[in-house]
Amino acid sequence: MNEPPLEANAEVVMTDSTASVPAPEHSEPEPEPTVTQAPVQAPAPTPELSMAPSSSVEPESATMESEPELQLSESEKLQLRVRQNPHDTEAWQRLIAEVEESGNLENIRATYDALLKEFPNTPSAQIRYISHFLNNQKTFGEAEDLFKRFLKVTSPSVNMYRYYLTYIRRINTGTDAQSRETIRKSYEFAINSIGSDKDSGDIWSDYIAFLNSGENSTTWEEQQKMDMVRKAYQRAVQTPLDNIEKLWSDYESFEVKLNRITAKKFMSELSPAYMQARSVGRDLTKHVAALYPSEAPLAANSKPELSLPSVPTFTLSERQLVGKWKAYLKWEESNPLMIEEKDKKDLHNRIQLVYRKALVRMRFYPEIWFMAYNWMNSIGKHDEALTLLKTGLEANSSSFLLNFAYAEALEIKKEYAQVHTTYSDFLQAQKDSLEKLQEQLNQDKDKTKGDDIDDEIATDIDGLNSSDSLLSAVNNDLEDRKKEYALTYIMYMRFARRSEGVKASRTLFGKARRDKYASWEVYEAGALMEYHTTQDKEVATRIFEAGMAQHAHEKEFVLRYLTFLISVNDENNARALFERVIPTFTAEESRPIWERWARYEHQYGDLEASQKIDKRMAEMYPNDPPIKRFAQRHIYLGLDAIASRDIGARVRKENSNRGDSLASITSISDRSSSSNSVLKRQPSPEHEKRRGEHGGHKRQRNVSPSRERERDRWDGPSRRRSPMPPAEKERPFRRQEKEREEEKTVVLPQALSWFIGQLPAPSVFDGPVFRTDDLINLFKNAVIPSTARPRSPPAASAPPRTGGRPPPDYSPYQGPNVNPRRRY
């Protein structure tokens, strides 16, 4: 079985051999549980699921697909599927259901061992596996072996420890001191291993109840028990558990029952840590709610649902899940509980447990493995970090991130032989993948060519386009993988040069250039490595020329070669290369090469050479404007004064940026108006009536003479028009349109535009919405008592005036009978 990850904590909780899985006492066994074992059927052949095909099912048989699969049983078909694709979670789940239904312990044992080889440390599989050996007392020994195997490296599952404690208490039913000590050590082991998990609150409660249930014959023993209970309570209420509030209440009752005076002292000292843990518990619940469900205690005689991690395809939801895990792990690393330096060991154990949970659920995400490795290195556990990387590579053998990190870690430790093995294995895995992909591409091409297309099919353009797009996608994938294959060779060559010298890197380059799947990047890396290491440009040039023999059709390689010759001031070879390769490419393909050579001529050639190359480019690209080629002769480091000052490119850019800001402002104002329209009250019937009398529009105001003079000042006298006819004056919508046009021309300063663009939209506000009319009426009618003089009874109200309702008085209120004459 693969070594499970993050086993550093095992040294902490397994220091005492008796604290691992205590030896059970079989003197007084309980009656067997109600769940009975299924009757054992006739012995069936044991399924060999260790990725080696069995004799009854030969996957390499060429006639496997031609022969009817009806000859195979359902279990054998599923075994064949998991051998061909070990990460097929659906096939594994169906296979487990098949063997469990059969009840054959040999088949169950072999199937679960194979499953846990591919998905080690999967809690649901481990618990279901153990449950098959707890139905019969004769198989308890095998159950104990499985407990030792799964708990040796601290399983991240709370349910696994619940299962373990239930088993320990089941076989230790006596009340003697030895049985109680065995149970106590088992609880201590579980608490030290999983006690920081928020779902372990029931284990803490059971542990405290177990300690309280002990019988004592002397006062000293009673005091010892009280100290153990107090210590357990104090540890629990400082941990963000799901039942922390109940534990705090129980602890307070416990202390008050013992002594009210000391209870107040203990509770006041522990209250800040409890409040911090309770606050962190709320944040913790928010983090993990989107990552995995809570581990509620299993019902009696029940098994958890088999849950296996799947290989990601990096969809949007999967990328979001990775982001949430990363945010949660970084949050845990930030020490939200503010654990002090003296208790750093507790913080490390907590973070280590969190990473174990992450690696079980995100087994096929190399980024999570690298985060765990990086954290282990940061706390000084370099050997454990290296073991962790090795475990991650067993799950993700094709990961560039983990392979490169593992190779660097071994290189730091001077273990060069293992580095060579790592790179060799990685290259072989990539080569196998390339061969499969190449074979698939060839088969698709042959199938496309060999099919006889009738006239009806030939008219199906969509079908042809889909076939071509599929071939194009496979071909693009193949080219990308070739470049990645070359990248691995380049990293291997770098390591060889660093550790063993240039000669070793040359040997690897010779191997890479003979590999048909290595792309042109290998030649460039080898040439530049030779030049910068030995300062011999002749050797580097010969390597580039060797690459030209195979990759002369790659414009990027030609461009890199040309750039190298220019950088070493080899003008003759550079000019010869340029003239040699230009005819081999189309005009659009060769544009980067033309521009690179033209830039060299503009910078270091004479004027005649610059004009000559511009003339040739004008013939090659007749649609390019002459001013563009002229401006390119006067550019340096991206400084193009002709474009920015003479053509107005800078102004257009500023206007474009300002337009983007105005567009954002407009969108914000649109959202604001739309939201305000929803919040506005509907007009009253009287208002609708008055509005209907005036034709639905406001009355047009006369334009003042000062406004006319102001308009003449900016528009000029030439724009003065004759007075509008009365019919025109009665059209207020024309004025509204003109005001809209004037508003469109308003340009805000750039800093203000940026500031407004950063403000959140009104729709983001989710608080209460107040009606301004009601607020105004409330403030207007509020009676505020005066502090200058005592209150006096209000004066008798004057009779209402017949002239209608008086205007409101907005003067400061001075109390009753003060300044009775209103000032309007």
Secondary structure as GFF3:
##gff-version 3
##sequence-region A 1 824
A	DSSP	alpha_helix	10	13	.	.	.	ID=ss1
A	DSSP	three_ten_helix	17	19	.	.	.	ID=ss2
A	DSSP	three_ten_helix	69	71	.	.	.	ID=ss3
A	DSSP	alpha_helix	74	84	.	.	.	ID=ss4
A	DSSP	alpha_helix	89	102	.	.	.	ID=ss5
A	DSSP	alpha_helix	105	118	.	.	.	ID=ss6
A	DSSP	alpha_helix	123	131	.	.	.	ID=ss7
A	DSSP	three_ten_helix	137	139	.	.	.	ID=ss8
A	DSSP	alpha_helix	140	151	.	.	.	ID=ss9
A	DSSP	alpha_helix	158	171	.	.	.	ID=ss10
A	DSSP	alpha_helix	177	194	.	.	.	ID=ss11
A	DSSP	three_ten_helix	198	200	.	.	.	ID=ss12
A	DSSP	alpha_helix	201	212	.	.	.	ID=ss13
A	DSSP	alpha_helix	219	236	.	.	.	ID=ss14
A	DSSP	alpha_helix	244	258	.	.	.	ID=ss15
A	DSSP	alpha_helix	260	289	.	.	.	ID=ss16
A	DSSP	alpha_helix	316	333	.	.	.	ID=ss17
A	DSSP	three_ten_helix	341	343	.	.	.	ID=ss18
A	DSSP	alpha_helix	344	361	.	.	.	ID=ss19
A	DSSP	alpha_helix	366	378	.	.	.	ID=ss20
A	DSSP	alpha_helix	382	395	.	.	.	ID=ss21
A	DSSP	alpha_helix	400	412	.	.	.	ID=ss22
A	DSSP	alpha_helix	416	450	.	.	.	ID=ss23
A	DSSP	alpha_helix	455	458	.	.	.	ID=ss24
A	DSSP	alpha_helix	461	500	.	.	.	ID=ss25
A	DSSP	alpha_helix	502	513	.	.	.	ID=ss26
A	DSSP	alpha_helix	521	534	.	.	.	ID=ss27
A	DSSP	alpha_helix	537	551	.	.	.	ID=ss28
A	DSSP	alpha_helix	555	567	.	.	.	ID=ss29
A	DSSP	alpha_helix	571	581	.	.	.	ID=ss30
A	DSSP	three_ten_helix	582	584	.	.	.	ID=ss31
A	DSSP	alpha_helix	591	604	.	.	.	ID=ss32
A	DSSP	alpha_helix	607	620	.	.	.	ID=ss33
A	DSSP	alpha_helix	626	632	.	.	.	ID=ss34
A	DSSP	alpha_helix	641	641	.	.	.	ID=ss35
A	DSSP	pi_helix	642	646	.	.	.	ID=ss36
A	DSSP	alpha_helix	649	679	.	.	.	ID=ss37
A	DSSP	alpha_helix	685	693	.	.	.	ID=ss38
A	DSSP	alpha_helix	705	715	.	.	.	ID=ss39
A	DSSP	three_ten_helix	717	719	.	.	.	ID=ss40
A	DSSP	alpha_helix	726	729	.	.	.	ID=ss41
A	DSSP	alpha_helix	732	744	.	.	.	ID=ss42
A	DSSP	alpha_helix	750	758	.	.	.	ID=ss43
A	DSSP	three_ten_helix	762	764	.	.	.	ID=ss44
A	DSSP	alpha_helix	772	781	.	.	.	ID=ss45
###
